Each structure stands twice: as C-alpha cells, then as structure tokens.
Amino acid sequence: MKSLSRPARIPLLSLLGGAIGYMVLHPYTMLVYGLYREPGTADGPMGYGRLFHELVSSFHPGMLSMGIPFAVLGAAGGLFFGLWLETRRQRLETEKRLLAVETLRQIMMTISHHMLNAAQVIGGFAARDIRKEKDEDIRKHLEAIQNEAMRIEAVVSSLQSLESVKSDRFQGNSETAMVDIQEELREKMEELKRRQT
C-alpha cells in the first residue's frame, strides 16, 4: 500500500473489499446454506459434488442479485478500513511533527541558554577591559568583541521571540535556506545598545 498515492488507496481498498465480498463472502454463504439445508429436500443429500455445484452456481448470472449485496458489504468494509488507515496515518504524521517541533524547541532552549551565558560573559569582560584599556587599537578590538557578543545575544533573543518564519537563501543562489531575522536582529541590537548607555 505504501507505493500507492494517498488518494488512490481508499477507492482501491473499496474495490478490493467489493471483490472479496462477491468472490469470497457470497460463495461461502452459498456453501454454508447448502450444508445446513434439510436432508430430505428435493435437491437430495448434500455431498461434495453438490457442495461444488453450489460453489460454482454462486457465480451464475442468475445469482447476481444475491451476490451484489455481498459486494456492497465488502466495498463498505474496504471503505471503512481505508478511512481508518488514512486517519491513523494522519494521526501518526501529526504526532511525528509534534515530536519534531518539541525536540527542536528543547534544542533551541539548550543552545540559547549556553550561548547567552557565553555571550554575556564575553561581553561583560570586554566592557570591563574597554574602560581600563589605554591603547586605542586594543580598545577597538575589545569593542568589536563586545559588539559581536551583543550580536550573539540579539540573534538568540530574536529567535526566541520569533512569531512568524521568513526564509532567506544562505548564500546567493544556494539551495540552503535560513530563517530571515534581519529586522528583528536590528531592533534587538538597538535595544541592547540603549541598555548599555
């Protein structure tokens, strides 16, 4: 069933159920009816030959009116089975997606925690050393370190507060996409810089 497209599964199962109803249930009912027929009827005792005759006669065109209800019953069974399979498949896919989202959320929280801690320590030491440092070149390097630590903090904060996801290409015509947070990042950076002054 895996190779079939999803829309084709339910009608195919209905057709298969209808075929089973007509080709299996109907002849089986005829055999059971023949086995339990009164021994003294005009047809005589039920032997193997008579059972075989009942089986073959169940496919006679004259028996079509009796076979059609069995085909309908089988088709209904196939339809309900197909619907059950589809519902089950959708539920499993939903559960997988929810599990993936929850796992991703936990990974994001773990990464955020460690990155924020590291960025705050790096930024804090850089800010402290900027105040003490007299050499202008070293101060510029420390300010760059402080800005990048602030940028890491802003990126994590932007991702945590993201309400909708916009994608952007990683590099020019690259197939790889990444979440576009440029606007949020700019706002967070401005907010962090205001906090520092």
Secondary structure, DSSP 8 states (H G I E B T S, - for coil): -TTS-HHHHHHHHHHHHHHHIIIIIHHHHHHHHHHTS-TTSTT----HHHHHHHHHHTTSGGGHHHHHHHHHHHHHHHHHHHHHHHHHHHHHHHHHHHHHHHHHHHHHHHHHHHHHHHHHHHHHHHHHHHHH---HHHHHHHHHHHHHHHHHHHHHHHHHT--S--EEESSTT-S-EEE--HHHHHHHHHHHHHHH-
